[in-house]
Amino acid sequence: MKDIKQKLIKLFKEGYCTPQIARIAKKIKEPSTTIHYNIKKLEKEGAVRGYNAVFDYKEIGLGYCTYLFIRLNTENYDKSEDIAKQIAKYENVESVDIVTGQYEIIVKLRCKDSDDYYVFVQRLLKKYGIAKAFSMTSLKQVKTEFVNL
């Protein structure tokens, strides 16, 4: 059988997942039509923006998780939202937040290993006028996307 694992992972990361309506209906003892109607309503209201798979990142080769705290140089300080949006486009970026405090942006990265992370950070430092970057590496994730691991 053809191995399409990487193609599926890419699509799942982009939100190509759907709720399991029959399973939800059974769990909360409501008709499937009621579940479907309410889910569509939540989507239309913008309360639900998408559905994602919850991965065991080690199993898909992205087990190195790092939080990168970014301080922009003074020339780019007022461009934090634009820079954050550009950083968010990278495939290995899981989340980007604009924050208060000592740093302007926090990036959660999923990389293969520390070498992969190093290459990514060097690229960012050169491209976006970053004054300082501080990182913390996750040793073990216990909960993600509201799912206990």
C-alpha positions in Angstrom: 0.0 0.0 0.0 1.2 3.5 -0.8 2.7 5.5 2.1 1.1 8.9 2.2 1.8 9.7 5.8 3.7 12.9 5.2 0.9 14.2 2.9 -1.7 13.5 5.5 0.3 15.1 8.3 0.7 18.3 6.2 -3.1 18.4 5.6 -4.0 17.7 9.2 -1.6 20.6 10.3 -3.5 22.8 7.8 -6.9 22.0 9.4 -8.2 19.3 7.1 -9.9 17.5 10.0 -13.6 17.2 10.7 -15.5 16.6 13.9 -16.7 13.0 14.5 -20.4 13.8 14.7 -21.7 10.3 15.3 -19.1 9.9 18.1 -20.1 13.2 19.7 -23.8 12.4 19.4 -23.3 9.1 21.3 -21.1 10.8 24.0 -23.6 13.6 24.8 -26.8 11.6 23.9 -28.1 14.1 21.3 -29.2 13.4 17.7 -26.5 13.7 15.0 -28.6 16.4 13.2 -28.6 18.5 16.3 -24.8 18.1 16.7 -24.3 19.0 13.0 -26.5 22.1 13.2 -24.8 23.4 16.3 -21.3 22.8 14.9 -22.2 24.6 11.7 -23.6 27.5 13.8 -20.4 27.7 15.8 -18.3 27.7 12.6 -20.5 30.4 11.0 -20.2 32.6 14.1 -16.4 32.3 14.0 -16.2 30.6 17.3 -14.7 27.5 15.6 -12.0 28.4 13.1 -10.8 24.9 12.2 -10.1 21.4 13.4 -6.6 20.0 13.9 -5.2 16.6 14.7 -3.2 16.3 18.0 0.1 14.7 17.1 2.7 12.8 19.0 5.4 15.1 17.5 8.2 12.6 18.1 6.5 10.1 15.9 6.3 12.6 13.0 9.9 13.8 13.3 9.1 17.2 15.0 9.9 16.3 18.6 12.2 19.3 19.3 9.9 21.9 20.7 11.2 25.4 21.5 9.7 28.7 22.6 11.6 31.6 21.0 11.2 35.0 22.7 12.0 37.8 20.3 12.9 41.4 21.0 12.8 43.6 17.9 15.3 46.3 17.3 14.0 49.9 17.6 13.5 50.4 13.9 11.2 47.4 13.7 9.4 47.8 17.1 6.3 49.3 15.5 6.2 46.4 12.9 5.7 43.6 15.4 2.4 42.5 14.0 3.6 42.5 10.4 6.8 40.6 11.4 4.7 38.1 13.5 2.5 37.4 10.5 5.5 36.7 8.3 7.1 34.4 10.9 3.7 32.6 11.2 4.0 31.5 7.5 6.9 29.2 8.2 5.8 25.5 8.2 7.6 24.6 11.5 6.0 27.5 13.4 3.2 26.2 15.6 2.1 29.5 17.1 3.0 33.2 17.2 1.9 35.6 19.9 2.5 39.3 20.3 3.1 39.9 24.0 3.9 42.5 26.6 7.0 42.6 28.7 10.7 42.2 27.8 9.9 40.7 24.4 7.5 41.6 21.6 6.9 38.2 20.1 6.8 34.6 21.3 7.1 31.8 18.7 6.5 28.1 19.4 8.6 26.0 17.0 8.5 22.4 16.1 11.8 21.2 14.6 13.5 17.8 13.9 16.4 18.6 16.2 18.7 21.3 17.6 20.5 21.7 14.3 17.2 22.3 12.4 16.3 24.8 15.1 19.6 26.6 14.8 19.3 27.0 11.0 15.7 28.4 11.5 16.8 30.9 14.1 19.8 32.1 12.0 17.4 32.7 9.2 15.0 34.8 11.4 17.8 36.9 12.9 19.1 37.9 9.5 15.7 38.6 7.9 13.7 40.5 10.6 16.0 42.8 12.4 15.8 41.0 15.7 17.7 42.7 18.6 17.6 39.7 20.9 16.3 36.2 20.8 16.0 34.0 23.9 14.7 30.5 23.8 13.4 27.8 26.1 13.3 24.1 25.0 10.4 21.9 26.1 11.7 18.8 27.7 8.3 17.0 27.8 4.9 18.1 26.9 2.1 16.9 29.2 -0.9 18.6 27.7 -1.6 20.2 24.3 -4.7 21.5 22.6 -6.7 20.6 25.7 -5.6 17.0 25.4 -3.6 15.3 28.2 -0.8 13.3 26.8 
